Amino acid sequence: MPEGDTVYATARRLHEALAGHALTVTDFRVPRHANADLRGRTVLEAVSRGKHLLVRVEGGFTVHTHLKMEGVWRVSPAGPVPRYHKVRLVLGTSRSLAVGYSLGAVDLLRTAEEDRVVGHLGPDLLDEAWGPELAGRAVERLAAQPERAVGEALLDQSRLAGIGNIYKAEILFLRGVNPWTPVGSVPDLPGMVELSHRLLYANRLRHGHITTGDTRPGRQHYVYGRAGKPCRRCGTRVERANQASEVGERITFWCPRCQAVSTA
């Protein structure tokens, strides 16, 4: 699944393309909403909530989408509506066309009922209101399951929203925490939450997820995708293994020396 900063950037592109303009094209290619027609209604805004996208439309409607593993939104100048079989949703105005390919979820609902699709989420790491209150709530939600492996907990969007597999691996490396450490044994959980916010915030407006500060190809990450290669800090071979997540097992990466299991 995409990381929260990727979804944030996608919402920003959709907002710039659609907000303030009346829809001239609304093509829902999912059976449940095949007859939905929002033409003539003005797009009010497009926002992200964790890994969910919400396009709010005049009249109290929200178009909700989730990219899941393969989804992507493409924005182009107004033109012919593509007939490609992977298209799930098309939203167009007189100047722009936004096309959603392979979207994992497409819903049309009342804006007042958005909690049906995002109400389960924990605090959004890229919420504009992020501060001590939201950070504290995220810590509380993580700490509520003290026996759970921290690598699994960080991917649970009901704990805090926005972290994907890349950031999970990189956050744990930077904090020196083994992915299988119980949440209740993680030192300075608030510091881990704040680091998560800082990393996503730093990358929210650019392509890629850079955690090392080095933008050169192959240098962006400390451990993610680097199994079998030497740790950038200590030279130990980076390991990989499957770890549970809310969407099934995901591969995790870690340095067995920098992230040794605590014996305390």
N, C-alpha and C positions, 0 to 999 in steps of 0.2 A: 504494500500500500504506500501511497505517497506520504511524505512527511508533512507536518502541519504548515511549514513555511511554503511548500509548493502549492498547497491548497489556498493559502492566503494570497499568493501571487496570482493564482488563477482567478480568484474572486476580484482582485484589483483589475485584471484585464477585462473581465466581464463587465465590471462597473464602468470602466472607461468607455467601453464599446456601446453599452446599452442604456445606462442610466440617463434619465431626462428625456428619453425618446419613446414614441409610441411604437408598439410592436406591429409590424406588418406581416410577419411570418411566425406562426407557432405550430410546429410539427412534432407531436408526441408520438414516437414510434414504439410505444409499449402498449399492450392490449388494454390495460386498465384506464388509460387516459387518451386512447386513440381518437376520441371525438372532442377532446378539449380544444377550446379556441379562445385565446387571449388577445386576438388582434384588436387594435384600437386602444388598448390599455397602455399607459405609460409605465416604463420600468422605473421604480423608485430607487432601488439600490441593489447591489450584489455584495454579499458579505460571506465570510467564512466563519464556521463554528467548529473548532477542532479540525477534523478532516471532512466536514460536511460543507456543502455550498448552498446558500440560500439566495435566490433571486426574488426580491419582493416587488410586486406589481400592483398598480392602482386597482382599487376595488377590494383590497384586503386579501389578495392571493399571494402565495409563496410557491415558487418552483424549487423543490429540494432535489439535489443530486449528490451522489457519492461516487468518487472515482474507483473505489475498491482497488484491485490489482492492475487493471489494464485501461481504465478510463482516462480520457483526455478531452479537454475543450480546445477547439481551434477557432480563432477569431480572424475574420477577413473582411474586406470591403463588401458591401451588399452585392449580391450576384445570384446566380442560379442555386437552388437548393440541391445538395448532393443526394444521389440515390443509393450510395454505398450501403451495403447490408449491415455494417457495423454502426451506422448512425442510429442513436437512440433519441435524440432531441435536437431540434433546431429552433433557435430564437433569433429573429431578425428585425431590423429597423430599416428605415430608408437609407441609412448610411453604412450599417454593419451587419454581419452575419456571424452568429456564434453557433458552432456545431459541436455537439457532444458525442464522442465516439466510445463505444464499449463501456458506457457508464454502468456502474454496478447497481445503482438505484436511481429511480426517477419517480418523483411524487409531486402531485399538485394538491395543495391543501390550503386551508385558511391560515392567514398569517397569525391569527390569534391562537392557532392550534399547533404552532411549530414545536412545542414540547413533545408532541407525538413522535418526532423524529430526532430531536436533539436534547430532550429533557433529561436523558440518562447520563449525559456527558459530565465529566468533572470540569474544573476550571480550565478555561482555554488559555494556553501559554502565550497566545498572541492577542488576547483580549486587550482592547484599548484602555480598559480600566485596570490592567494588571498592576498590582501593588501588594502591600502587606496582607490585606484581607484575602484576596484571591490566593496568594501564595500560601497563607495559613490554611485555607480550606483544602488546597491540594495536599499539603503535608498531612492533614487530618485524614483525608481519604486514603492515602497510601498507608498511614500508620494503623488504620482500622483492620488491616490484615497482616499482622506482624510475622506470621509464619510463612507467608508467601515469598517465593524467590523474587528478589528485586528486579531481575531482568524480565520476569513475567509481568510484574506489577506495573512497570513503566510503560508497557505496551497496552495496558488496560485503559481504554479511553474514558471509562467511568471513574477512574482515579484522578487523572489529569489528561487533558485533551491536546493532542498534537504530536506526540512522540511516535516515531516509526522505528523500524529496525536499525537504520543507520545511526540515528541519534542515540538510541538505547545503548548500542555498543560504545559509541564515542563518549557519552556522558559517564558511563561506568568506568571506562579507562581513565578519563580525566580525574575522576574522584578516587581512583585506586580501589574500586569495589568489584569483587568477583560477581558475575551474573547470578550465581546460585546462592548468594548471601541472603538470609531471611531479612525482610524489610525491617523487622524489629532490631536487627543487629547492625544496621547501616549507621555509621557515624555521621552526624550532621545531616540528617534528612532535609532540613530546610535549605542547606547549602546546595544539595543536589537539585532541588526544585528550582532554586534561583539560577543555577548554571543552565538548566534546561531552558528556562525562559531566555537567558542571554544568548544562547547559541541559536535558537530559532529566530529571535528578534534580529540578530546580526545578519542572518541569511535571507530574511523575508523578501527582500527586493532584488535579489540576484539569482542567477541560475547556479544550481549546485548547492551542496551542503558542506561548507568548508569549516572544519573544526581545528585544523592545525595553524591556520593563518597563512598557509602557503597555497596560492591559487594554481600552481603549476600542475599539469596532468600527472596523476599518480601520487601527488603529494598532499591531497586535500584531507585525508583521514589518517588517524593513528592506527586503528586496528580493523575497522570495517573493510571487508573484502580483501584482507591481507593475510589470510591463513597460509602458514608455511614460510612467511617472510619474517625478517628480524624486526623486533619491536623497535620503534623509532627512539625509544628512551634507553632501553637496557640491552638490546640485541637478542633477547630470548625469542625463540620461535613463536609466532602468534598462532593460537589454536582456534578451532571452530568446532561447534557441536550444535545439535538441535536443542531447542528449548521451547517449552509450551508458551502459547499466547492465546488470546481470545479468538483468534481465527485459525487455530491449528499450530503445529510446530513451525518455528522459524529458526533459521540458522543464526547463531550468535558468535561473536568473535571476541577474544580477550587475550591478554598477555598473562601467562601463569605466574610470572614473577612480580610484575607491577600490580597485578590483581590477585594476589595469593589469597586463598581462603583463610580467614582469620581464625586463630586458635584461642582467642580470648574467651 
